[in-house]
Amino acid sequence: QVQLVESGGELVQPGGSLRLSCVASGFTFSNSVMLWYRQAPGKEREWVGTIGADGDLANYADSVKGRFTMSRDNGKNSFDLQMNNLKPGDPAGYFCRAITPDRRGQGTQVTVSS
């Protein structure tokens, strides 16, 4: 059974950092391009970034470039999102998604508030 499970979301102050994790199972993780996206209540889904199957290529949305960094460990079937300098526009549910097969997790909530 294909499964993606995110964790790490919590309340953080503006300017703070969080590290989100996504653990995959049920498919050949090392073969799949992975991405993060986010969605806040009442807003459209926003792509955050995409990383290649072997982790050597990554692209980020302009809104997070320079602040967020993706990484993956194919040996552990894990895919992380390091978020630094969190801003008021960052709070949302964060979801990881596999391209092959096309699956997403249930999300983890990030809240930014002082």
C-alpha positions, 0 to 999 in steps of 0.5 A: 500500500502506497503511503506518505506520512508528513510530520513536523508541523507546529506553531512557530514564531515569525522568523523561526524555523521548522523541519517537515518530514515525509516518510514514504512506503509501498513504492520504490521511493528512489524512482520518484520525483517528489514535491511539497505543496501547501494550502491555506484555508480559503486559498488555492493550492501553492506549489512549494518545490520539486526535487529529482529522484536522486536529489540532485535537482531542486526547484522552488517557488519564488515565495520560498526560494532562499528560505526553504530547502528540500532534501531526501534520503533514498535509503530511508525513504524520507523527504524533508523540507527545512523552512527558515525565516518563516513569515506570516504568509507561510502558514498552511497545511503542507503536503508531500506528493510523489509523482510516480505513483501519483500520491500525496500525504495527509499533510501537516499543519504549520502555524506562524504566530507571535 
